[in-house]
Amino acid sequence: MEDAEGDVAGDPSDAESRLRRYSYLTSREFPRTYFAIMRVFSSTLLADLSATDVSNALFAAERDGRIEPGESSVDRVVDRLTQLRKWGNLVPGRREANAKSIAEFAHGSLRYQVDKLALRIHREAEALLAIPEGAREVSRELLPAIRRGLDDAAGTISAALVAEQLHGSGSSAVAKLRERLSEQVTTLFLQHAELAATVRDFYAHVGQVVARHDLNPEEIAGFRGLLVEYIQLVVDDVMRHTTPIAETLGTLETALPEVLRLLAPTAELGESVERARGRSMSDWRGLTDWFVERPGQVSQVGALREATAKAIGSLLANVKRATGGGEIAPGRRTELIRLARRFDQSTVEGAHGIYAESFGVWGARHWLLAPDVDDTLPTTPWRDGMRTPVPVSMSSRGDRAARGRTAKIVENPLGEQLALVEAQEQARRREAAYAELRAAAARLEEVTLSAGALDVLYDLLRRAMSYRERVDGAGEFLHTPSQLRVRVGPLAGVRCRIRAAHGALTLHDVAVHVEVCEGASAAESPHG
């Protein structure tokens, strides 16, 4: 579609050639120069300029620093104009030129004019750059103007039809009425286009804000005033004027063929001419659909009402989430951006510390109670093994406090007996595990423990480690029911390996000592 020189192949009126006119906006080489040249061509009517004319116009922009130094030279301008010509933004102009030298003739003989589509695109780009970040004010004052414009147009249509019957279609009275009707219709559609554009832009800003989950209290307060006060004012104005506007459009619907006939151009302009709004049946149908609902089709007024209700509901949800704390934690966009900045400014070694500090991600082994049943093979990677269920309260709020209302206690004798039997069985298995550990306490690294005994040892090790006064200190725990005392402490060069039926536990630089305390009581150890 494009050769090595950048020329656009094919019909210059096809869709790809039209999109190619965006190239000067996204060019990485000299985007400001291309934009400044297009601004020169679009600032006057019927601009037919040579490279020298454009160079003189760019001199002020270069002096003010709006373009790079040297970009106003004639040679540079010739290259830029040639590239814009290849993209399709410019078209050749007149060829005749009065020159005093060969160089002046070479620079002045090629003249350029702006393409119609490129002019539209540049105009939209200029408007886009001038748009502020905040919300756009809705032109509510256009609603009564649209209402009066429709009433005036309806009266002019009736007067024109009557004048044609009395004086003929070629009379001066009919010509004046047709001119007045053309003025009224053009004004009406321009007003409606401005109103629709402001409404769309405003609700686009509203939707962009309500979708955020990281609104701070100040933003929520300001947005609450915007929704509750301003949107309600807009909706009230639209609903107040919609009924009379819809009634007038309903009366005009049957007379639209006569309206289009009266608005027909007096001179033959051809079929490819782009006419003003309101000169086709689709324009009037779009205006009617904006205010009037049809079966199976919601009007823009109805969509505006629904969008307002959704925006207010989203705002209330954000306020509840920010103040009540009963929903899922809000987004952390600001904190994540700050964390990304810290990662970007840190070294490789420091990034590991920041990661562990921010997310608390350590080794795969956590000293928690092991699941009751774990059929995972020892050769299975941890990422593919059994998942440990995490309560919703713990995952969403970071605490273990119970939530919700207390359930009613329902008498269930059979369930009670089953629970007692299950509890007795668990107690029997737990006592058997304690007895196995007491028997293997002196030779813990020589025997192979059962799965239940290893689970009990996990619990005792976790409790002993929780009683350490320092991170590098030793911890001790006395479990009174089992008469087992566990000591855990750092010891360099020592490797403790405890085998079990379903795997092995290896502790590096850690010494583990388990002993049986005969006659231990609750008074001797507050830890039990």
N, C-alpha and C positions, 0 to 999 in steps of 0.2 A: 504493500500500500504506500510505502514511502521509499524513495531511492536514497543513495548515499549522500546526495546533496540536501536532502530534507524536503524535496518537492512532494506535493500531494498529488498522487496519481488518480485518475478517474474523473468523474463528473464533479466539478466544484460545488454543486448544489446538493450532493448526497449528505447523509447524516455524519459520516466520519469526517468529511471535509469541514462541516460546520463545527464539530467538536474540536478540530485542529486549531480553531481560532482561540481556544483557551491556552494555547501553548505559551504565549508570551506572559501569562500570569503565573505559570509554574516553571518557567525556565530558571535554571540554577546559575546561569552564566552572568547575565546582567539583567535581572528582572526589573530593577528600578528604571533602567534606561528604556526598556521596551514600554513600560507603563507610562513614562514621561512622554515618549513619542506618540503613543496613542492618545494621550491627553491633549497634545498639540493638535492632532487631526480632529478630535471630537469637540474642541472648544469653539469652533467657528462653523458657519454654514458653507457647504460646497468648498471645503478646503482642498485646494490643488497646489501642493507644495513640492518643492525640490529639496535636494539634500542640503543646499545652502540655506534655504528658508528654515528648515528644521534645525540646522546647526545654530543659527542665530537665535531661534526660540529656546533652545536648550542651554544657551550660555548662562542665562539667569539662574536656571535650576542647578547648574554646576557650581556657580558662584555661591549659592546658598547652601551647598552641601547635600542637595536632595538626590544627586546622582554622583557617580564616581568621577574623580578628576580625569580629564582627557576625553570623556565621553561626548563632549560637544564638538569635537573636531570633525571636519567634513568627511575624512576617510572612515572614521568610526561610524558616523551616521549613515554613510553609504552601505556599510556592512549590515547595520541594524535594519535599514529600510529593505535591503534585499532579503533578509531573513523573514521579515514581516510579510513581504510579498509572497515568499514561498509558503508560508503558513496560511495565507489567504486573508490576512487582516487588511492588507492594502491592495488596491488595484491600480493599474497604470492610468495616468492622467493625460494632459495635453502634451504634445511633442514639440511644439514650436518654442523657441527660446532665443532671446537677444543676448549674445555673449561677446565679451571683448577679448577673450583668449580661449585657447583650446581646452585648458583645464576648467575654466568657467563654463564652457559649453558642455563638457563631459559631466559636470556636476549639475548643471541646470537643465539639460535636455530631458533627463528622466524625471518625470513628475508623478506624484502618487496622490490617490484619493482613498478615503476610508471606505471599507466595505460596509454594507447595511447591517449584516448580521454581526460583524465585528464591533460596529458602533453600539449595537444593543448590548453585547456582552460587556464591553468596556463601561457602558453606563451602569449596568448592574454591579460590576466590580467596584466602581466608585461609590455607589450607594452602600455596598456591603462594608467597605472600609469605614464609612461614616456611622455605622450602627453602633450605639453604645451597648454595654454589657447588661444593663438593667432592663426592666420590663418596658414595653412600648405602650403608650397611652392609647386607649380606645377612643376613636372619634365618635363619641356618643351624639354630638351635636348634629351629625349628618342624618340621624334617624328622622327627626321632624322635617329636615330639608328634603329627604327622599319622599316622605309622605306628601309634602306640598308639591314636589315635582311631579308625582304621579297624578295628583288631582289636576294640576295645571295642564299636563299632557292630555289627560282625558278630555278636558274642556276644549283644548285646541283641536283634537281629533274630531270631536263633534262639530265644531265650527267649520273645519275644513271640508268635511263631508257635506254639510249644508250648503256652503259656498259653491262647491262643485255642482250641486244640483241647480242652484240658482243662476250662477254666472258662467259655468263651464270650467273645465280643468285648466284651461290656459289663461284665465283671468289673473289680473294683478293681485286681487284679494286672496285668491287661492295660493299664489306664489308666496305672498307674505306669511300666510298661515303655515305653509310648508316650511318656510325658513324658521319660523318661531318653533314649530314642532321639532325640527332638527336640533335647534339650540337646546330645547328642554330635554330631549332624549339623551343627547350627548352629556349634558350636565348631570342628568339622573344616573347614568351608568358610571360616570367618573366618580360620583359621590359613593355609589354602592361599592365600586372597586376599592376605594380608599377605606371604607368601613370594613369590608371583608378582610382586607389585608391587615388592618390594625387588630382585628379580632383574632385572626390566625396567629399573628406574631405574639400577641399577649398570652394566648393560651399555650403556645409553644414554650414560652418562658415559664409559665405556671407548671406545665408538665415536667419541664427540666428540673425545677426546684423540688416538687413534691416527690420525685423519684429518689432524691438523696436521703440517705439514712444517717448522715453525719452532721445534721444541722445543730448548731449550738443554740443555747437559749435566746441569745440576741436575734439570731436569724429567724428562729421560730416566732418570736414576738413580732418582728417586722412583717413577716410573711402572713401572720395571723391577721394583722390589720389590713394587709393588702387583700386577703381573701374575704374576710368578713365584711369589710366596709366597701372597698372599691368594686369587687366582683358583684356584690349584691346590688350596687348602684347600676352597674352595666346591665345586669339581667333584668332589673326592674324597668329600665328605659327600653330595652329591646322588647320585652313582653307588652309594655304599654302601647308601643307604636306598631306592633306586629299585626294586630287585628284589623285596624283600618287599612294598612298597606295591603294585607291579603285580600280584603274586600275589593279594593280598587283594582288589584291585579286580576281578580276573578271576573270583574266586569270588562276588563280590557282583553281578556283571552279570546273572546269571540271576534273582536275587531282587529286582531293582530295582522291578518292578511291585508286589510286596508291600511294599517299603520305602515307596514313594510312598503306598500305601493307608494304612499305619500313620501316616504323617506328615500325612495329610489333616486340615484344621482341623475342630475339633469344632463350631464355630459357622459359620453361613452368612455369609460376608463379601462375597460377590459376585465376579463375574469380573474386575472392574477393579482389585481390590486388588493391591498389590505385596507378594508374599510373600518370606520370607527365602530365602537360598540353600540349595540342596539339596532343594527341594520340587518340582523338575521334572526330567524326563528329560534335558533339555539341560544342566542343571547337572552332573549326574553324568557325562554324556558329555564335557563340557569338563574335568572333573577327571581322567577316565581318559586323555584325549588328552594331558594334560600329562606323564604318566609313561609311557604305553604307546604304542609305535609300531604303526601300522596299515599295511597295504599301500598304498603310494602317498602316505602321510602321515607326516611326520617328527614325532616327539614334541618337546615343549619341552625335554626333557632332552637329546635328540640335537641340537637347535638350540643349546642352551647349550654343548655340547661343541664343536660346529663354530665357534661364535662365539669361544670361548676360543682355539682353534687359530689363527683368523684374527687375533685381537688380538695374540697372541704373535708371529706372523709379521710383522705390521705393525710391532711394536716392534723386532724384529730388523732389519728394513729401515731403520727410522729410525736405529738405532744404527750400522749399516753406512754409511749415507749421511753421518752426522755425523762419523764417525771415519775412515772409509776414503778418502773423497773420490773414489770410483770411479764414483759414480752422477751423475745430473743434479743440478745445484746445488739446495740446499733453498730453500724459499720465503723471501721477504724481507719478510714481513708487518710485522715490527717496524720495519725500516729504511724501508719505504714509509710507514708511519704517521708516523715522525719526519720524513721528507721532506715529507709533506703538511702537517705543522705548520709547517715552514719556508716553504712556499709560501703558507700562509694568513697568516703574519706578515710577509711581505716586500711590497715595492712591486712595481709592474708592471715597472719596469726591472730590479729585483733578481731577479725571478722568471726572467727570461731567462738571467741569469748562473747561477742555481741549476740551471736545466734543462741548460745546457751543461756545467756542472761535474759534475752527477750522471750524465747519460746519455752525454756525449761526442758529442752530435749536432751536427755542423757543416754545412758546405756539401755539396751533392750530389756534387761532384767530389773523388775521393780519388786521391792520387798513387800508384796501384798499377799493376801491369801490366794493360794492357787485354786483354780476351778475344781469342782468336785470330780468331774470326769474329763480327762484329757487323753484322747486317743491319738494324738499327733505323734508320728514317728520321730525318733531322735535325729534322723537325717533330713527332716523337712525344714526348710528355711523358716525363720521366724515370721517373715512377711506373709507366708502361705499357711501358717499354723492356725491354731484355734484363736478366735477373737474373744477378748474379755469384755463382757457387757459393762457399759458405763451408765449409771443413772442419768436421766434427763436433767435433774437438778444439778448434778455435778458437772455435766458437760456444758450447760448454758450459764450457770451462775458461779461455778467454782466453789461451792460449799455442799455439805452433806445434809443440810437441814431439810426436813420433810415439808412438802407443799401440799396444798389442797385440803379439803374437808375430811374429817375423820369418818371412815365408813361405819355403817351400822353393824353391830355384832349380831349375827344370825346363829341361833342354836342349831348345832349339827353334831349329834352324838356320834355318828359313824365317822365323821371327819375328825372329831376329837380323838377317838380310839386309834385311827390311822396315824394321826400326828404323834400320839404317845408312843406307838410302836416304832415310828420312824426316829423319834428322838432317842428312844432306848437303843436302837440299832446304831445311831451315830455315836452315842456315848460309849457303846461297847467297842466300836472301831477306834474311837479316840483313845480309850483306855488301853487297847491292844497296841496302838502306836506308841503311847507313853511307855508301856512295858518293854517294847522292842528297843526304844532309845535308852532306857535305863540299863538294859542288858548289854547294849553296844556302846555305852558311854566311854569306857576305858579304851576301846579299840575301834573308834568311829571310822578311821580310814581303812580298816582291814575288812569290814563286813559290807554286804550289799543290803541296803535298806529297802523296805517296801515303799510303795507310792504314798501310803498314809503316813508312814514315819517321816518321809522327806517333807511332806506338807507341814507336819508338826514342827520339824526342825526349821523350816522357813519362817514360821510364825515366831519361834523362840529367838532366832537370829535377828529378825526385824525388831523385836522388842528390846533385845540387848543393845542393838545399834542406836535405838532411840534414846537410850539413857546415857549416851556419851556427852561429856561436858564440852569437848572440843571436837572439831572435825577429825583431827589426827590423834585423838585420845581413845582410850579403851572403854568399853561398855560392859555392864554386867546385869543379868536379870535372873531372879529366882522365881520359878514357877511352883507355887505351893501345892496345887492339886497333883502334879506329876512328880514332885520332889526332885526336879531337875534344875541345875544352875548352869547358865551359859555365859561364858566370857568371850568377848570378841575384841581384838585389838590389832593395830598395825605391827608388822614384824617383817623387816626387809629380808628378802631372799627366801622366804618360806612360801611353799605352795601347798594349800590344803585341798585335797581331792576327796569328795564324798560320793560314793557310787550308790545308785538306786536301781530299781527294777526297770525304770523307763528312761534312764539317762544318768549323767554324772554332773555334779556341781563342783567347779574348780574355782578356788579363791586364791588370787595371787597377792603376795605380801600381806597376808592376813592370817592371824593365828586364831583358831577356834578351839575352845576347851569346854567340854560337857562333863559334868560330874553329878553324882547322885548324893543328895543331902538327906540322910536318914533323920526322921523326926522333925523335919522343917514344918513350921506352923505359920499362920498368918501374922502372928505377932513378930516373928523374926524378919519377915520381908514384906514391906508395904507394896512391893511391886506385884506380888501374886494376887 
